[in-house]
Amino acid sequence: MSSDFTGIALRIGATLFFTIMVLFIKFVADDIATGQIVFFRSAFALIPLVLFLYWTKDFPSGLKTSRPFGHVARCLLGCFAMFASFASLKYLPIAHATVIGYIAPILAVILARLILKEEVTGARWLGIFLGFSGMLVLILPRISGVEADQDYFIGASLGVLMAIFTSGAKIQIRSLAKTENAGAIAFYFALTCTIAGLATLPFGWSLPDAEQLFWLIGCGFAGGIAHIMMTLSYQYSEVSKLATFEYLSLLFAVLSDLIFFAIIPDANFYLSSVLIIAATLIVAFSDRIASLLSPKTKRSTG
C-alpha cells in the first residue's frame, strides 16, 4: 500500500467523521443550547486527542509553548467560529452550511493581504470573485423578495460569520505552525472551547435525554477522531494531493440532508457549489500551476 493511498484514505475518513460530527449536532441543534453543544463537542474530543498525543509521545512535553498569546488569538477566533457554525445548523441544511464554510480559505487570502501583506495574484482575485458570486447565488434567492426566509437569513449570516472567524484562525495557525507543535495547537483549541462552552452553563442549558446525550458525546468523539485522521493524512501525502478530497464533505452533506431530513438541493445550490469549489481550487493551486508553467515559458522564450 503506497503512502499516498494511505494519506488519501485517512483524509477521506477525516471528511466522513467531520460529516458525522455535523450530523449529530444537527440532530440536537433545535433542543440543546449552542454553548452546551460546544462543550460536549470539545470536551469529548479531548479524549481521543490526548490519547493520540500520548501515543506520539507529544503529551505532555509537546504542549510546551513559547507563544502563549498566539495560541490565545487562535483559540478565540476558532472558538467564535465554532459557536457560529453550530448555531447556524439550527437554521440551515447541512449542505448549505458546508458550502458557505468553503469561503473561509477565500477570505483567508484577503486577510493575508491585509494583515500579512502577502501578494495576491490575478488568479487569486478571480477565485475571490467566483467565491463571493457563488455565495450570492446560494443566499440571495432565499433572503430576497416576498418569500424571504428569515430563518435562512439568520443561518446564512451565522455561516458567513463562521467563515470570517475561521479564515482569521487559519491565518493564525499558519503563523503558529512555524514554531509550535500541531498537537499543542489542537489541544489548546479544544481546551479553550471546552471552557468557553462550560461558561454558558447558566444560559439555557438543559438536561439531555439518553438519545440526545448519545449525539452530544458522539459529536465530540467524531470530531476528535476526524482531527487525528486529518493530521495523520498529512504525514503520508502532500497537502496539494489531499486538498481536493475535502470536497467530498459536500457529497456527504447532501446525502445526510437527503437521507435524514428529506432535503433535496435546488438548482441554485449546485451552481453555487460549482462556483465556490472552483474558487477554492483556484486559490489553492494557482501558485502551483504558475510554477509548473514558468519553466516552459522560459524555455519557449529562450
N, C-alpha and C positions, 0 to 999 in steps of 0.2 A: 504494500500500500504506500503510495507516494505521500510526501509531506504535504503537497498542495491538496491532495484529495482529503487528507485528514483535516487540514485547515478549513476547507470548504464545508466539510461535513459538520465541523464544530460551529462554523458561522451560521449555517442553516439551522442547526439545533438551537443556537442562541436566539435567532429570529423567532423560531417556533415558541420557545419558552417565554420570550417577551410578549408574544401574542396571547399566550395562555394567561400571563400575568394581567394583561389589559382586560381580557375576557372576564376573569374572576372579579376584577374591580368593577366592571360594568354590571355584573350581577348584583352588587350591593350598593352601587352609587346612589340609587334613589332612596335608600333607607338608612345608610350609615354616613355619619359626618365625614367630610373630606379629611379633616385632621386626624380622625381615628383611622381612616384607611392608610394615610401616610405613615402613621405609627406602626401599624401591623406590617405594611409593605417593607419598611426599613428595618424594624426590629428583628423580624424573622429572616430577612435577607442576610443579617449579620452572622447567623449560624453557619450556613454553608460557606460564607465568605471567610470567616475566621478559621474554619476547618481547612479551607484551601490555602490560606496564608500559612497555617501551621504545617501543612504538607509540603509547601515550597520553602519552608524554613524562613519565612519572612515575618513570622509572628513570634515574639513582639518586636524583634530587632528591626524589621523593615518599616516599622511605624515611626521611627525617628525622623524628625524633620528640622530643617534649618530655615523653613519659610512658613511659619505658622499663619501669618497674615494672608499669605497667598492661598492657603487652604481655607481660611475663613471666607475669603471672597468667593472662591469656587463653590464652597458648601452653601453659602447663602443664595447665590444665583441658581444653583441646582435645586435647592430646596423650594424656592419660589416657583421654579419651573414644574416641579413635581406637584405642588399644590394646585397650580393652574391646570396641569394636564389631567389630574384625577377629577377635578371639579368639572372640566369640560365633558367628561364621559357621561355625566348626568344628562346632558343635552344633545350630544352628537352621536351618530352611529360610529362604530369603531373605525370603519374605513375612512370616514371623513376626518376624524381626529388624526388618523395616521397620515393622510395626505397633507393636512395643514402642518403637521410636525415636520414634513420633509423640507419646509422652507427654512428650517434652523441653520443648515450649513450655508444657505444662500445669504441669510442675514449675517452669518459669521464673517463672510467676505467683506461686507460693508463695515462691520465693527473693526475688522483687522485693518481696513484702510483708515478708519477714523482714529483708532487707538494705537495700533502698532505701526501706522504709516506704511503698510505694505502696498506694493504696486498692484493695481487691479487692471488686468489686460482687457482688451476689447471683447475677447471671447467670454470672459467672466461677467462683464457688464451685460452681454447678451443673455447669459444664464440668469442673471438677476432679473432682467426684464421678463424673460419667459416664466420665471418662478412666480413673480407677482401677478402676471397675466393669468397664470393657472389658478392662483388663489382667488382672483376676482371672478373667474369663470365658475368656480365652485360655489362661492359665497353669495355673490350679488343676486342671482335669481331667487335665493331663499329669503333675503332680507329686504327686498325692494318690492314696490307695487302694492296692490290692495290685499294680496295674500301673504304679506310679510310675516315671517315666523320669528316671534320674539325670542322663544327659547333657543332656536338655532342661532340667532344673533348673539345671545349670551355665550353659548357654547363656542362659536367661532371666535369671538373676542378672547375668551379664555385660551383657546387653542393658539391664537396668534401671540398672546402674552406668553404662553409657554415657550413658543418658538423663539421669542426675543430673549427670554432668560436663558434658554438652552444655548443659544448662539453665544451669549456672554460667557456661560460656563465653559463652552468649547474653547474659547479664546484663552481663558484662564488655565484650563487643563493643558493646552498646548505649551503654555509658559511653565507650568509646574512639571510637566513630563521631562523637561530638560535636566532637572536635578532630583526629582522625587520618585520614589518607588510607586509603581502603578497600584499596588495593593494598598499603600498608605492613602493614596488619593481616593480610592473606592471606600476604604474603611471609614475615614473621617467624614465622607459624604453620608454614608448610611447612618453613622452615629449621630451626626447633626440632624438629619431628618427624623430620626427616632425621637430625639429630644424635642424638636420643634413640633412633631405630631403630638407628643405627650403633653406639651404645654397647652394644647387646645382642649384638654380634658374637661374643663368647666364649661365649654362652649358646644353643647349639643351632642355629646357622646351618648350612645345608647347601649343597652345590654344585648349583644347579638345572640340569636338563637344558634342551635348546633350547625345548621346549614350555612348561615352567614359566617360563623366562626371558621368553618372549613374553608370558605372562599377567601377570607381575610388572611388566614395563616398560609393558605396555598399561594396567594399572590406574592407573599414575602419570599417563600422558598423558590417559586418560579423565577422571580426577579433576581435572586441571588445566584441561582444556577445559570440563568441566561448570561449574567455578567461574567461568571467564571468561564463559561464556554467561549464567550467572545474574546476574553483575554487570552485563553489558550490558543484560539484560532490564529492570532497574530504571531504566535511562536512557530507556527508550521507553514504559514504562507504570507505573501506580501499583502499589504493593505490594499493596493490597487487591484489585486486579483479577487479580493473578498468584497470590495465595495458594492458591486452590482447585486450581490446576493442579499443585501439589506432590503432590496425592493420586494423580496418575497413576503415581507411583512404586509404589503398591500394585498397580495393574494390571500394570505392567511386571514387578514382583517375582513375582506369581502366574504370569504367563506364563513367566518364567525357570525357576521351580520345575517347572512342568508340562513344558516342552519339554526341559530339560536334565537334570532329576533325576526326572521322572515322579512328582512330588508333587502330589496333589490336596488342596486345603484342605477341612477338615471344617466342619460347621455352626457350631461354636464360633468358628472363625476369622472367619466372615462376621458373626456377631453382635458379636464383639469389635471388628471393623473399623468397623461402623456406630457403635457407642458411642464409640470413640476419635476417629473423624473428626468426629462430631457435637460432641464435647467441644472439639476444637481449633478448630472453626469458631465455636463459642460464645465461646471465649476470644479468638479473633482479631477477631471482628466485633461483640461485644456493645456496645462503646463507640460504634461507628459507627451501629448500629441505634438506640441510645438517642438519639444526636444528631439523627438523622433524624426520630425520633418526637417529640422535645421541642418543636419549634416548633408542631406540630399540637396538642399538648397545651395549649400556652399559648393558641393561638387558640381552642380549644374552651372554655377556661375564662374567656376574656376577655369 
